[in-house]
Amino acid sequence: EFGGDLRGKGFNVICKTCGNHPPWLEPNRGHDAGLMTYNSLTGEKEAFRPLNGKKVKWYMCGPTVYDVAHMGHARAYLTFDIVRRIMKDYLGYDVAYQINITDIDDKIILRARQNKLFDDFTKEVASMAFPDLEKIAKDAASAALAKLEAKAPKQPAASASAKDKAEFETELKEHALKMEQTRAMVQSVDEAVKARDAEAILKAGREAFMGMLDKERGHTVTDHDVFESHARRFEDSYFADMDALNILRPDTTTRITEYMDGRVQKFIERLEDIGVAYASAGSVYFDIEAFESKGYHYRKLCPATCATAKEMEEGEGALMGQDAEKEKRNPNDFALWKKSKPGEPGWQSKWGAGRPGWHIECSVMATDINGEFLDIHSGGEDLKFPHHDNEMAQSEAFLERSQWVNYFWHAGHLHIKGLKMSKSLKNFITIKQALEHHTSRQMRLMFLMQAWDKGMNYSDQAMDMAREEERKFKHFFGSLDFWTRRAAGQKRDAGERDAKLEAALAACKEAVHAAILDNFTYSKAMESLSKLASEG
């Protein structure tokens, strides 16, 4: 029976069931600060209580270090930096905050491999006849456009769910943006060809060249250092951006490459031994049907009957290929271990050379540092399914525990011009670019003025509002400092104005406290503080 292993052991005896979410075991033993937070495991606000007094075990999904960080990434990391500071410095919790670095991933492999191939190709161009470069450039650009045209979203059936129809509309907008960008690339390549400018051709058609080169020569890249040095470069860039945003460093940072000493392999072997994983053609897959047959619940965050093709593609990675579907017992099963093909890094295992799947990486690192449970697991909204749901399934099976995570917190998307900011849409603003125009304080104020768990817009208007609040608070603290110094050493009776200010201060403190305890509604807290600053 679900929860039988944990009931009465720091949890309520009766499970809570909300909507179509599976049952949730509510912690009842740790410190209760009166905090209510939205828990993605129930879809409702729940009283927050860690299992061990004031000690909080918190795991945050970190970056996949394949490129520079953008403001969409800052949305999650800056948001949870604000929440972490409130937990530690205001509510008094003893927070142990772990973040992972995903430094083995299909995105890293592709980007590192393509960058190397493009650099090599650039050297070849120096001695290449122009007609040959012209043909290659036009072929590459045409192939990129044809590939994207073939990925046009398909109209869902009239009987499709409202969710599927809404997703189609979003995909349609995203595809239109990508088509516009790709056509612009083709035009830029054509113009550079007409100008007989080799450098401009390489610049305009870089991504098209990389796609073509990877298809033709990707299998020839065999040096592990190509992938390792790429990951280290962008990890350093990520932490430099976090420091520039004044985001606290994690208490613990783990990298999956550090666990390729056999710990990842042993984790997967245990899942095999338990009977929830199976090997197939050199890869290993998680058996969802076997997992559920043991009484566990799958898809706790996003309950649904099946996964969409887009969700599965995102979860499995770009390098899995069509053969993976033939290797699975069930289309929704997911990779724990991927057989390495030529041009991909590999580590030894009982199944042959390979690398870990994306989801297993977090399970291995989080359980290694935190043991049998997490009080909090956090990340971006887009990670709910498949990543976080798959993480929980693996970890609960490995630990033979009904509930691994007690509270799941997800930051809302950052939108720009109505679409989610992302690398694939090329509609992103890097953190470095944003900091050229705004200070880290202004960006933090912009985040503080919006809900942490809802979508938010990145716009000039939002930044203007943040700058205005900054100006107001600067004036307030400047005035406060002036009057404090002026009043030093002077005795005077409190007047009516002082009494009103004291009352306003007390009301503000009460309002801020209530806002924080109500799901970290710091936008309301900011309204109260702004009002006090205006009155002061």
N, C-alpha and C positions, 0 to 999 in steps of 0.2 A: 504494500500500500504506500502511495506517495506520502513522503514526509514522516513515515514511521521511524526513520533513523534519527530524526532531529527534534521531534515534538517533545516539549518539556525540557529541552537542553538549550535554553536561551531563546526559545521560540514559543509562541502561543500553541496551545494544543490543537486548536481548530484552524485549518487553513482558510485563507481568504481567497475568494474567487471574484474577479471583476470582469464584466463583459465577456469577451471570448478568449481572454487570457487564461492560461492554465493556473492551477492553484499556486498561491504564494504563502510562504511561511513568514509570519511577522515577528521580528526580533522583539524581545520584551525584557532583556536583562541589563543592557548597558545604560549609560548616562542619557537622561532625557532632558534636553535643553529647551523643549517646547517647539523644536524645529519641525515644520511640515514641508516636505519636498515632493515634487512630482517624480514618481517612480515609473520608469518605462515598463517595468515588469507587471504593473497592474493598470497603468494608464490613468492613475489617480494620485492625488496627494496622500502621502503616508507619513506618519510620525517617524522621524529618524532616530534610531537607537543603534549604536555599534554593539557588537557582541561582548566586548571586553572593556567595561568602564568607559573611559574617555578616549581609549586608543582606537584609532581609525585606520584600517588597512584600505588603501586607495590605489587602484591601478588605472592608469590613463593610457589609452592607445596613442602611441607616438607616431612620428612621421615615417613614411617610406621615402628614404633619402635618394631620390633619383633626379631631383631638380630643385630649383630654388623655391622657398616657401612663399606663398602669397597670402593675401588678406583673408581668403577663405580658410586657410589653416589658422591664421591668427584668431579667427572667430572662436575656434574650439580652445586653443591654448591660452588666450588672454581671458576668455570667459571663465575657464576653470581656475585660472590664477586668481581672479577676483573671488571666486567661491572658496578656494583653498585658504586665502588670507582671512576671509570672514570666519571660516571654521576654526582656524588656528588662533587668530589674534582677537577676535570678538567673542566667539562662543567657547573658546578655551579647550578645544579638542586637541589631542595629541595625534597629529596626522602623520602617517608614514606614506609618502607619495612616491609611487614608482611610475616611471615612463619607459617604454620600450623604443628601441630603434630598429625598424625593419630594414635590415641591410642585405637581405636575400629576398629577391622578389622579381617577378617577370618584368615589371616596369624598369627596374634597375638593370637587369640583363639586357633588355632591348635598347635602352638609352645608352648604356655604356658601350655596347657592341656597335650600335649605329654611329656614335660619335667617333669611335676609332676608325670605322670603315670610311666615314666621310673625310676624316683627316687624311687617311691614306689616299683616297680618291682625289682630294685637292692637290696633293703632290703630283699625282699622275697627270692632272689637267695641265700642269706647267709645260709638259712636253707633248700634249695632245693636239692633233690637227683640229682647227675650229669646226669644220663640218662634222667631225666625229662627236665633239662636245655638243653641237647643236642637236644632232640626232638623239643622243642620250638624254639631253635635257627635255626635249619635247616628248620623248617616250615616257620618261619618268613622270612628268607633269600630267600627261594624258592618263597614265595608269592610276595615279593618285585620284584624279577626278572620277574615273570609271569605278574604282573601288568604293568611293564614297557614295556614288549614285546607286550602287547595288545594295547599299545599307539603308535605303529609304525606309522609314517606318511603315508597317503594313496596317491598314485600316482594320480595327477590331470588328468583330461581328456585332450585329445589332443587339444580340442577347448578352454581350459582354458586360462585365460589372462596371459600375461607375468609376471605380479605381482604375481599371484597365483603360477606360475611355479618357480619363484625365491624364494618365501617363502617356497615352498616345498623343494628346495635344501638346504636352511638354516636349516629347521626343520630336514632334514635327517642328516645333520652334527651334530646338537645338540643331536638328539636321539642316534646317534652312540657314542657320547661322554658319554652320560648317561649310555648306555649299557656297555661300557667299564668299567666305574666306578662301576656299580652294580655287574658285573661279578667279579671284583677285590674284592668287599666286600664279595661276596659269598665264594670266595677262602680263604679270610682271616678268615672268620668264620669257614670254614672246617679245616683250619690249627690249629686254636685255640681249636677246639673240639678234634682234634687228640692229642694235647698237654695237654688236660684235664685242660685247664687254664680258669677258670670262668671269671676272670677279663678281660682277652684278648677277650673272647667271647662277653662280654657286650660292650667293646670298639669297636670291629670290626663291630658288628651288631647293633649298637645303633639306626640308622635310621630305619632299618628293624623292630627292636623291637618296636620302637615308633609307626610305622604305624600299626602294629598288635595290640598293646595295645590300641591305640585310637579307632580302629574299634570295639574292644571287650568291652572296659571300658570307652570310652570317655564320654558317657552319665552320668557317675557317678560324674563328676567334676562339682560341683555347687557353689563353693565359689568364689564370685566376686574378692576377693583379689588375687586369683591365677593369674587372667588376669591383674589386676591393677598393682600389684607389678612387673610383667614381663615387662609391658610397661614402668613403671618408671625407671627400671634398664637400659633399652636400650635407653631411652631418655637421661638419664645422660651420658651414653656411647657416644651417638651421639654428644652431645654438647662438651664433652671432646675432641673428635676427631676434631670438628670444631675449637675449641680453639687452638689445637695443629697445625692446618693448618693456623692459623692466619686469620681465616675467621671472619669478623665482626658479632657480634650478631645482630639479627633482631631488628627493632624498636618495633615490636609487635609480640608476640608468642601466638598462640591460640591452645587449645587442644579440641578435640570434646567431651571428657568426661565432660568438663566444660559447654557444651551446652545441656546436657541431662536433664536440669531443665525444659524442655518444649519447648525451642526455636526450636529445631530440629523438634519436633512433629508439632508445629504451622506452620513452614515453609511448611511442607508436606501437612498439612490440607489446607493451602491456595492454593496449586497446585490442590488439589482435588476440592476446591470451584470454581476455574477458569475453571476446566474441562479438565485438562491435566494429571490427575492422577486417578487411580482407585484402590480400595482395592480388594484383592483376597486371600482367605484362610489365613487371618491374616497378609499377607504382602501387600505392596503398590507398584504399578509399574507406571512408567512414560509412558504416552500414546503418542508415537511419531506421530501417524497419526492425533490425535486431535491437537497436537502442530502445525504441519505443516498446518492443515486446518485453523488455525488462522492467517496465513500469515508469520509465522516464518520460518527460514531456519535451517535445521538440518544437522549436519556434515559439519560445516564450514571449519574445518581444513583438514579433509580427506573425501572429497566428494566421495561417492560410493553408489551403489544401495543396498548392503546388507553387513552385518558383517559376518566375518568368525567365525567358531565355537571356534577357539582359542582366537579370540578377545573377544567374548562374555564371555567365561570362565574366562578370565583375569579380565574383568570388573565386573562380578557378584560375583566372589569369589569362593573358593573351597568348601564352606559349603552349597551352595544353593541347590545342588542336582537336580535330574531329574524332580522332581515334579514341580519345578519352571516353566518349559516350558509349563506344562499343565495349570498353573495359569495365563499365559500371554495371552492377546488378540492378540499380534503380537510377533513373536519370537525375534524381535529386541528391544522390550520394555525392560526397565531396572529397577532394584529394587531401590526404594527410602527408603523403610522400610522392614526389614527382620524379619519374625516371628522367635522367638528364640525357638530352639529345646532343649531337655535335653542335658546338657553339654555345653551350650552357655549362655553368660551373657545376661540379658534382662532388659529393662526399660519399664515402663508402658506407654501406649498410648490408644487412642480410639479404636485401632485395636487389642489390647492385648499386651502382653509382646513381646518386640522385640528390634532391634537395627538399626541404620541407615545404608543405603547402602554406599558404598565408595564415590560415586560421590557427593551425597548430602552434605557430610561433608564439603567439600571445599566451596560449594555454601553458606551454612549457615554462616560459619565463615568469608568468604570474604565480603559478603554483610553486615554483622553485623558491621565490622570495617570500610569498605570503602563506604558504601552507594550504590548509584545507578550505579556506573561504576568503572572500573579499567583502568588506562592508560596502565599499563603493567601487563600481567600475564605470568609467566615463569615456566619452568620445563624441564624435560628430553624429548628427542625425542620420547621415547616409550610411553609417556603419551598422545600423540595427540588424538588417538582414542583407546578405547572409553572414557577415563577419561575426557579429556579436552572438547571434543565435547559434552559430556553429561552434564558436569558442565555448559557450556554456555546455553544449552537448558533449564535446570532447572531455572537458574538465570534470563534469559530473560523472561521466562514465569512468574516467581514470580514477577519481577519488571515491567512487561508489557512494555518492552523496546526492541527496535529492535537490539541494539548492546550494550552488557555489557562490553566486552573487546575491547579496541581499537588497541592494539598491543600485539600479542602473540609471545613470543620468546622461542625457543626450543634449548637446548644444544644437540650437536651430541653425539652418543654413544661412549663409551670407549671400544675398542676391545683388546683382547689378543689372540694371535695365530689365528686370523681370525674370532673369534666369539665374540659376545657381552659379556662383563663381567657381570655375574649374579649369584645370589645365587642358582637358580635352576640347573645351569650347573656346579656348584661347581668349577668354573674356576676363582674364585675371589681372590684378594689380599686385606686383610683388611687394613684400613688406618693405624692402629697401626703397622702392619707388614711392610708396606711401609716406615713408619717413622723410623724403625729400621735400614734401609739401606740408606735412603735419607733424607735430611732436608726439611722442609716445603718450604724454599725458592727455592730449586732445583725443587720441584714438581710444584711450581707456575711458574717457568721459563719454565718448560716443557709445561705447558698449554699455556703460553704466546707465545710460538713458533708455535702454531697450531691454526686453525680457531675455533672459539667458536661454530659455528652452523653446523659443519661437524663432521663426525666420526673421531676419533683419535686413534692411537695405543699406548698401554702401553708396552714398551719394554726396554731392557737394552740399546739399541742403542739410543732411545729417551732420556733416563736419562743421558747417557754419553754426549750427545749434550748439555743438560741443565747444567751439571757440567762444561763443557768447557766454556759456556757463563758466568757462575758464576765466574769462574777463571779469565776470561778476564775483567769483570766489577770490580772485587776486585782489580786487578792490576791497572786498570784505575783510580779508586778512590784513591788508595794508592799513585799513582804518582801525581795525582791532589793535594792531601793533602800536599805532600812533596814540590812541587813547589810553592804552595800557601804560606806555612810557610817560605820557603826560600826567597820568593820575598817580604815578609812583611817588610814594611818600606823602601824598595828600589825603587828608581825612575829610570825608564828606558824607552827608546823610543820603541814603538811597531815595531818589525821587520817583515820581510816577512813571517816568520813562524807563528807569532801571527795573521797576517792578514788572512793567510790561515785557521787557526783554527777558527777564527771568522766567516769566510765565511762557513766553514764546519758546525759550530754550528747553524748558521742561516738556512742553507739548511736542517739540521737534524730536527730542530724545525718545519719547514714547512712540511717536509715529515711525521713526527709523527702526526701532527695535521690533515693532509689530510687522513692518514690511519685510525685514530680514527673516523673521521666523516664518513668514508666509511665503515659502518657496523662493527665498532669496529675491524678493521683488524689489531689487535695489533701484529700479526706475522710480518707484514711489518714494523710496528713501531719498533719492536725489531731488525729487519735487519738494519734499519737506525741507531739506537742507537749502535748496535754492530760495525757497520762501523765507527762511530764517535770514539768509544772507541779504535778501532784498529789504527785509524789515530792519536789519541791523544797520 
